[in-house]
Amino acid sequence: MESYNVNKSLNIDMEKDQETAFDYSKRAQWLRAAVLGANDGLVSTASLMMGVGAVKQDFKTMILTGFAGLVAGACSMAIGEFVSVYSQYDIEVAQMKRENGGEVIEKEKLPSPMRASAASAVAFSLGAVVPLLAAGFVKTYQVRVGVIVAAVTLALVMFGWLGAVLGKAPVVKSSARVLIGGWIAMAVTFGLTTLFRSHGL
């Protein structure tokens, strides 16, 4: 009897450990997705501002371009995430019905399309705000571009570090990949639009 109680206690502890690990895994995935969304907002908005700025160096034009990129990107991320998670929701509901005779149980374990949609939009917006704030108080074009690059560089390193910690990847390599990728995106956008301007396009 005593042996039975010990085994039962061990099984309960193992189940709790598995649930804790599962919850941590889910939280880590959400946080990692948020970091990636913020990184997307940061790089795309900064690249857009620098690309348009290469053609038209006006302060108002660059800020409006960045703001339009923030709104459009956040909406796109929200809609895309909603559709994707809703598809996953439908699949999991169908699976539950097959396993439980047409009933849906443990609804709390189902993904939330609205929550995922809102999280994606907020994450993208937080990243996109960085270059907007960096450029928002600088009137001189050359200084503005330098400030944007510096702010984005710092944010890229931070996002790379966060992504590495959450994904348990090498911090230096992960940060370097994110940083170099962001620099390439900005450089390509800036370079191509400068080329178009030089050819009168």
WOMOJO-V168032 format. One record per backbone hydrogen bond with DSSP energy under -1.0 kcal/mol. CO is the residue of the C=O (numbers start at 1). NH is the residue of the N-H. If there is no record, write none. Layout:
co;nh
CO;NH
CO;NH
This chain:
co;nh
1;5
2;6
3;7
4;8
5;9
6;10
7;11
8;12
9;13
10;14
11;15
12;16
13;17
14;18
15;19
16;20
17;21
18;22
19;23
20;24
21;25
22;26
23;27
24;28
25;29
26;30
27;31
28;32
29;33
30;34
31;35
32;36
33;37
34;38
35;39
36;40
37;41
38;42
39;43
40;44
41;45
42;46
43;47
44;48
45;49
46;50
47;51
48;52
49;53
50;54
52;56
58;62
59;63
60;64
61;65
62;66
63;67
64;68
65;69
66;70
67;71
68;72
69;73
70;74
71;75
72;76
73;77
74;78
75;79
76;80
77;81
78;82
79;83
80;84
81;85
82;86
83;87
84;88
85;89
86;90
87;91
88;92
89;93
90;94
91;95
92;96
93;97
94;98
95;99
96;100
97;102
106;109
107;110
112;116
113;117
114;118
115;119
116;120
117;121
118;122
119;123
120;124
121;125
122;126
123;127
124;128
125;129
128;132
129;133
130;134
131;135
132;136
135;138
140;144
141;145
142;146
143;147
144;148
145;149
146;150
147;151
148;152
149;153
150;154
151;155
152;156
153;157
154;158
155;159
156;160
157;161
158;162
159;163
160;164
161;165
162;166
163;167
164;169
170;174
171;175
172;176
173;177
174;178
175;179
176;180
177;181
178;182
179;183
180;184
181;185
182;186
183;187
184;188
185;189
186;190
187;191
188;192
189;193
190;194
191;195
192;196
193;197
194;198
195;199
196;201
197;200
